[in-house]
């Protein structure tokens, strides 16, 4: 991972001064590097001995960073990882363009590995992620969103990159298709669990302990699973509240505490976490075909890390 970080820093460089400034604002802001870690661990678990997995891991992180820069513009977010979003400092145009630059660098690194499988896997993920963003945009502030529709959004928006990050590790090691598919399944289900825990944390006091503000999704009018469950289980008066604060965007100072109270009353946080645990269990099972190793243990612990954030 130290080598991955070196590659990230080197590839974020540009003679155009604003590009590294904007890129490093997010790259250096304390991200977990979970996705590139999956690529490194998967490749090494499969016995890969070259160094192309380092480039692919850096490419995965650049794809993730680019989506964050773009997301903050689309969502009009003011904060990212506890500090001002790049768009608040350099503007929307710079954020979008630097995100595009990072995507370009990601694809350059993919090509340098000379692996068509790696290029296929990650380019497919890039297209699916964009589809997920559009799906989320269409569902934003729509309280009629179903659980199935929301799972489809996060499957594309979040789980696709986790899935690709795992699969590409086995692909660069040229392991059998069955093992590539196992890591694809592992990554997808880990990604679903990760996003569901994020959904739960946004309405939880634990969020503050993680250095994030509570209620960002609420303020941005995002329909996440805790809201979907609370809305479905609520009475007519409660649904009118959700319509006012999310669909109409009419939020008063005491609306967030009331939203949290409704979500807790209907057990929506606990049920969201339980669904995350379900997907986490599927992720662990997907690794069963691999022999025991330190790298397999690390991938199992990554699942535990994602779930345990909720406690």
N, C-alpha and C positions, 0 to 999 in steps of 0.2 A: 504493500500500500504506500510505503514511502516512495517507491519508484513511480507509482501511479500519480502521486501528488507532484513529483518532479515533472512528469510529462504534462500534467494539467497546467502547471505554472509556465512551462516553456511554450505550450501551444496557445496560451491566452495572450502571449506577447504580440504586439503589433506596433509598427512605426506610427500608426494613427493613434495619438495619445489617448483619446477618449475611450478607445476599445479596451485596453487593459484596465483603465480606471473603473469602468462600469463592470467589466467581468470580475475583477478582483473584489469589488464591493460585495458581490454575492458569493464568489468562490471561497473567500476568506472569512465568511460570516458564521462558521461553525457547523456546516452541514455534516451529516453523519457518514457520508460516503458509503452508504449501505449498498447501493446498486453496483458501483464498481467493485466493492468487496465481494459481491456474489460472483462476478465474472472471474476474479482472481481465484477465489476458493474453488469454484466449479472447474476451472481449467486445471488447477493443481491436483484436485481430487481425481481428475481423469488422467493424471500422469503427464500433463503437458510440460515440455522441457525448454521451449523457446522463450521469446520475449514479446511475441505479438499480443499475448493476453494483456500486457500492460497498455498497449495502444488501444485495444478494444475497451478496456476498463475506463481509460480516460475519455474515450469517445462516448461511452455510456453516461459518464458524469456530465460531459458537455451537452449531450442531448437533454438531460434532466435540467441543467442550469438554464438552457435556452427556453425550455417550457416554463420555468418559473418566471423568467423575465417577461415572456409573452403573457403568461397568466395574470401577472400583476397589472398589466396594461388593460387586459380584457375586463378584469374584476375591479379595476380602479382601486387597487389595494394601496394603503398608505404604509403598511409595515410588512417586513419579511424577516423572519428569524429574529424578532425583537428589535430591529432597527429600521430606519426609513427605507422603503423600497427604492430601488434604483430609479424608477420613474419619477419619484418625488424630488430627486437630486439632479437628474440629467434630462428628464422629460420622457414622454411616451415614445417619441420617434427614436431616440438614442437606445432605449431599452429594446425595442423591436429589432433594430438594425444590429445591435451587438448580439442579440439572441440568434439572428440569422448568421452572423459571423461564426459563432460557436458551433452552429449546426454544420457550417461549411468545413470547419476544422475537424469536426467529428467524422465527416465522410471522407476527408483526406486520410485520416488515420486508418479508417476501415480499408480503403483502397491499398494503403501501404502494406497491409497484412497479406495481400494477394489471395484472400480467401473469399471466394464467391458466396460460400455458405454464410460467412459472417456478414457480408454486405447484404445478402438477402434477408437475413434475420433482423438486422438493425434497421434497414430501410423500410421493411414491412412495419416494424414497431413505430417508426416515425410517422407513417401514414395513419396507423390506427390511433396513435395519441392525438393527432390533429382531428380525427373523427370524433374522439371522445370530448375534445374541447368544444366542438360544434354542438354535440349532443347536450353537453352541460349548459351551453349558452341558450339553447332552445328550452331547456327545462328550468332555467333560472327564474326564481320567484313564482314558479308554477306549483301551487300546493296540491294539485291533482296528480303529481308525479307518484307512480307506484314504486314499490320496493324493487320489482323486477326491472323497471326502467332505470332506477338509480344504480342498481348493480351493473347494468349494461354500461352506464356512464363510467363508473370507476374501473370496470374491467378494461375499458379502452384507455381511459385517461391516466390511470395509475398502474394497473396490473400489467399492462402490455410491456412496459419498459423493464419491470422486474422479471417478467417472463423471458424477454429477450436477453437480459443480462445473464441469466442462468444458462439458457440454451446456448448462447454464443461461446461460453466457456468450454462446453463439451464439443462444439463444432470445431473450434480452433485446434482441439486435441484430436480431431478426426475419430471420435468415438462413435460406436454404432448409433443408428437412428433412435433405437429404444432408449438409450441413455440420454440423448439430446431431448427427447420428448419428456423423460422423467424430470429433467432439470427445467424444462419449459413449464411443466405442471407445478413443480416446486415454486418457481418464481411467480407464476400467476397467482397461486393461492396465498403465497406470502404477501404479494402486493395487495390483494383484496383485504387480507387481515390488517395490514398496515394502514390502509385508508380508512377502514371501519373504526379502528382505534383512534385515528386522527379525528374522525367525525364525533366520536364519543367525547374525546378530550376537549373539544371546542366548547362544550357545555359543562365542563367539569372544573372544579377548583384545582385539580392536579395540573391543569394546563399552565397555571402561573408558576408552579414549581419547575416546569420545563423551560421557562424563559419566554413563554408565549402569552399573548393576551387572550382572555376568555371572550368568546362571542364574536370573533372575526367573521365566521360564516354567517352568523345572524345579522350582523350589520351590513354584510354584502348581499343579503337576500338569497343565500345559497340554500337549496333544498337538499339536506343530507339525511341519512337514515334516521337519526333520532327525531328529526322533525316529521319525516314521513310517518313514523310509527305513532308519534304523539298526535298528529293531525287525524290519522285514521281512527284512533281510539278515543278521541275527544268528542265532546258534545257540540251542539250547534254554536253555543257562545264561544267555546274554545276555538272552533274552526274559524269563526269570524275574526278572532284575535290574530290567528296565523295569517289570514288573508290581509288584514290591515298592515301588519308589520313587515310581511315578506312580499306579498304581491303588490300592495300599494306603496310600500316603503315609508309608511307613516309610523315612525318609532319615537316613543317618548323615553325619558331617562329610566323609568322603572320597568320598561318592557322586557329587557333582557333577564332580570331576576324572575319575572313572571314566566317567561319562556322556559327558563331552567326549571322552575317549579313544576310546570306542566309536564315537561319531559321526564322529570323524576317521578311524578305522580303516576304516570302511565308505564313506568319501568322501561322507558325507551333506551336509556343508557345501558342498563344491564343486558337488555336483549341485543343491542348493537355489539356489545363486548362478547356476548355468547356466540353471535354469528361469526365474529372475528376468530374466536377460539376454534370454531368448526373448520374454517378455512385453514387455520394454522395446523390443525391435525392432518388435513389432507396434504399440506405441504410437507410435513414430516414423513408421512407414509410414502410420498413420491421418492424419497431418498432411500427407501428400503432396499432397492436393487444394488446399491453401491456397498462395497465392503467398508468396515469400520476404518476410520482414519481421523487424523486431527482436522482435516479439511471438512470432512463430513460432520464432525462434531461442531465445527464453527458454523456450518450452515444450519444445523439444528438449533444452536444457540441464537442464531439470528431470528428464528421464529419466536423463541422465548422472549428475546429483547422487544420485539414488536408488540407482543401481547402484554408483557409485564409493565409497559409504560402506563397502562390503565390503572395500575394498583399502587 
